[in-house]
């Protein structure tokens, strides 16, 4: 959160960044690992685990964005 305020992020930009950071690894990771002859089995495992864990973590992130970040990001109306 502090890093985002240093960059001057707030509102929709902050919420979008937090949501994107919570997303699972993409399949392109596997393509890059295979292209550079890296451990493509590890890359496939990372894709599988992050996708499975995202079913658990994304609802919490959505709740944080809707509730907690809403309180911090938006100033109180006077």
C-alpha positions in Angstrom: 0.0 0.0 0.0 2.8 2.4 0.8 4.5 1.7 -2.5 1.3 2.6 -4.3 1.1 5.9 -2.5 4.7 6.7 -3.3 3.8 6.2 -7.0 0.8 8.4 -6.5 -1.7 5.7 -7.2 -5.2 5.9 -5.9 -8.8 5.0 -6.8 -9.3 2.8 -9.9 -5.5 2.6 -10.7 -4.8 1.2 -7.2 -7.7 -1.2 -7.3 -6.7 -2.5 -10.8 -3.1 -3.0 -9.7 -4.0 -4.9 -6.6 -6.4 -7.1 -8.6 -3.8 -7.8 -11.3 -1.1 -8.6 -8.7 -3.5 -11.2 -7.2 -4.0 -13.0 -10.6 -2.4 -16.5 -11.2 0.6 -17.0 -13.4 -0.1 -17.0 -17.1 0.5 -19.8 -19.6 3.1 -17.6 -21.3 5.3 -18.5 -18.4 5.5 -22.0 -19.6 6.3 -20.9 -23.2 9.1 -18.7 -22.0 10.5 -21.4 -19.7 10.5 -23.9 -22.6 12.0 -21.4 -25.0 15.0 -20.7 -22.8 15.4 -24.3 -21.8 14.4 -23.7 -18.2 12.5 -26.1 -15.9 9.2 -26.2 -17.8 7.9 -28.7 -15.2 8.3 -26.2 -12.5 6.6 -23.5 -14.6 3.7 -25.8 -15.2 3.4 -26.6 -11.5 3.5 -22.8 -10.7 0.7 -22.2 -13.2 -1.4 -25.0 -11.7 -0.8 -24.0 -8.1 -1.4 -20.3 -8.6 -4.6 -21.0 -10.6 -5.9 -23.3 -7.9 -5.0 -20.9 -5.1 -6.6 -18.0 -6.9 -10.0 -19.6 -6.4 -9.4 -19.0 -2.7 -7.4 -15.8 -2.7 -9.3 -13.7 -5.3 -12.5 -13.5 -3.2 -10.5 -12.1 -0.3 -8.8 -9.6 -2.6 -12.1 -8.6 -4.0 -13.4 -8.1 -0.4 -10.3 -6.0 0.4 -10.8 -3.8 -2.6 -14.5 -3.3 -1.9 -14.1 -2.7 1.8 -10.7 -2.0 3.2 -9.2 -0.2 0.2 -12.4 1.8 -0.2 -11.9 3.3 3.3 -8.2 4.1 2.7 -8.3 5.3 -0.9 -11.4 7.6 -1.0 -11.4 10.7 1.2 -14.4 11.2 3.5 -17.1 13.5 2.3 -17.6 16.5 4.5 
